[in-house]
């Protein structure tokens, strides 16, 4: 993402969020108080390539197809339609049904490494040391998952896409 585009988002978010909001990681979920008023990540996407969000086996139910646009039986996706689970008050799903990608956002597991999505208001306004600490706690939790689940929920992105959109937290690759 070009610096001028990133600066435009910072200006936009600064007007919308004049005061810092609460963001923390607890019980396998990032609580991000920017989300209800932002919805950037779950709204319609500019990219034509769908953003895959694999579901863990325990998240699959008879309602899965009603809750998500699907790429396959285990993979919800975001695309130009946005998220099917997004309602007027935010996500309408119980936290236990949300893809791990949603539960951890603005932290993103890419190529089995943890990154921070640059455009999220939390990434721009929350203290960098607090975000780094959160990243370490998320990484430790992810390391407790079965390696097959880590592989499933990790998205794949090209290095040039990573540099443009994500901040590397410099944590070890999860195996």
C-alpha positions in Angstrom: 0.0 0.0 0.0 1.5 3.4 -1.0 2.4 5.7 1.9 -0.1 8.3 0.6 -2.9 5.8 0.7 -1.9 4.7 4.2 -1.8 8.4 5.3 -5.3 8.9 3.9 -6.6 6.0 6.1 -4.8 7.5 9.1 -6.5 10.8 8.5 -9.9 9.1 8.0 -9.5 7.0 11.1 -8.3 10.0 13.2 -11.5 11.9 12.4 -13.7 8.9 13.1 -11.8 7.8 16.3 -10.5 11.0 18.1 -9.8 9.0 21.2 -7.9 5.7 21.6 -10.1 2.7 22.1 -9.6 -0.6 24.0 -7.9 -3.5 22.1 -6.7 -6.7 23.9 -6.3 -10.4 23.5 -8.1 -12.7 25.9 -9.6 -16.1 25.7 -8.4 -16.7 22.1 -10.1 -13.6 20.8 -8.9 -10.0 20.1 -11.4 -7.5 21.5 -11.1 -4.5 19.2 -13.4 -1.6 20.2 -12.7 0.0 16.8 -14.5 -2.7 14.9 -18.2 -1.7 15.4 -17.6 1.7 13.9 -15.0 0.8 11.3 -16.0 -2.5 9.5 -13.3 -1.9 6.9 -12.0 -5.5 7.1 -15.4 -7.2 6.9 -17.1 -4.8 4.4 -16.8 -5.1 0.6 -13.2 -5.6 -0.5 -11.4 -3.8 -3.3 -9.3 -6.8 -4.3 -10.8 -9.2 -6.8 -9.0 -12.2 -5.2 -11.1 -13.6 -2.3 -9.5 -13.5 1.1 -9.8 -17.0 2.5 -10.5 -17.6 6.2 -10.4 -21.3 7.0 -12.7 -22.7 9.7 -11.6 -25.2 12.3 -13.6 -28.5 12.3 -15.4 -27.5 15.5 -16.7 -24.4 13.7 -18.5 -26.3 10.9 -22.2 -26.7 11.3 -25.4 -27.0 9.3 -25.5 -23.2 9.2 -22.0 -22.6 7.9 -23.2 -21.9 4.3 -25.9 -19.5 5.7 -23.2 -17.6 7.8 -20.5 -17.3 5.2 -19.6 -17.0 1.5 -17.6 -20.2 1.1 -14.7 -21.2 -1.1 -15.0 -24.8 0.1 -16.6 -26.7 3.0 -14.0 -25.5 5.4 -13.2 -22.0 4.1 -15.1 -18.8 4.5 -14.1 -15.9 2.3 -14.3 -12.2 2.0 -14.5 -10.6 -1.5 -16.2 -7.7 -3.2 -19.5 -8.6 -1.4 -18.0 -8.2 2.0 -18.8 -10.7 4.8 -22.2 -12.5 4.8 -22.2 -12.4 8.6 -21.9 -8.6 8.8 -25.1 -7.1 10.2 -26.1 -3.5 11.2 -24.5 -3.9 14.6 -21.4 -5.7 13.4 -20.8 -9.4 13.2 -23.9 -11.4 13.9 -22.1 -14.6 14.8 -21.2 -16.0 18.2 -17.4 -15.6 18.7 -17.0 -19.4 18.7 -18.2 -19.6 15.1 -16.1 -16.8 13.7 -13.0 -17.9 11.7 -9.8 -17.6 13.6 -8.8 -14.9 11.1 -11.7 -12.8 12.4 -11.0 -13.6 16.0 -7.4 -12.4 15.8 -7.8 -9.4 13.5 -5.9 -7.0 13.1 -3.3 -9.8 13.6 -3.1 -12.0 10.6 -1.5 -15.4 10.2 0.2 -15.4 6.8 2.5 -18.1 5.5 2.5 -19.4 9.1 3.9 -16.1 10.5 2.0 -13.5 12.5 1.6 -10.0 11.0 -0.3 -6.9 11.9 -2.6 -5.4 9.2 -1.5 -1.8 8.6 -4.8 -0.2 7.7 -6.7 -1.2 10.9 -7.3 1.8 13.2 -6.0 -0.4 16.1 -2.7 -0.8 14.2 -2.4 2.9 13.8 -3.5 4.2 17.2 -2.7 1.6 19.8 0.8 1.8 21.5 3.3 -0.3 19.5 4.6 -2.0 22.6 1.1 -3.1 23.6 0.5 -4.5 20.1 3.9 -6.3 20.2 2.9 -7.9 23.6 -0.5 -8.9 22.2 1.3 -10.4 19.2 3.5 -12.5 21.4 0.5 -13.7 23.4 -1.4 -14.6 20.2 1.6 -16.4 18.8 1.9 -18.4 22.0 -1.8 -19.4 21.8 -1.5 -20.3 18.1 1.5 -22.5 18.9 -0.9 -24.7 21.1 -3.0 -25.6 18.0 -2.5 -28.7 16.1 0.0 -28.2 13.3 -2.6 -29.2 10.7 -4.9 -26.5 12.0 -2.1 -23.9 11.9 -1.5 -24.9 8.3 -5.2 -24.7 7.5 -5.9 -21.3 9.0 -2.7 -19.7 7.7 -3.3 -17.7 4.5 -0.8 -17.5 1.7 0.4 -14.2 0.3 3.3 -13.2 -2.0 6.2 -11.3 -0.3 5.3 -8.0 -2.2 1.7 -8.2 -0.9 3.0 -8.7 2.6 5.3 -5.7 2.5 2.5 -3.5 1.2 -0.2 -4.4 3.6 1.2 -6.1 6.7 3.7 -5.3 9.5 6.0 -8.2 10.3 6.0 -8.9 14.1 9.3 -10.8 13.7 8.0 -13.8 15.5 9.0 -17.4 14.6 7.2 -19.3 11.9 4.6 -21.6 13.4 4.9 -25.3 12.6 
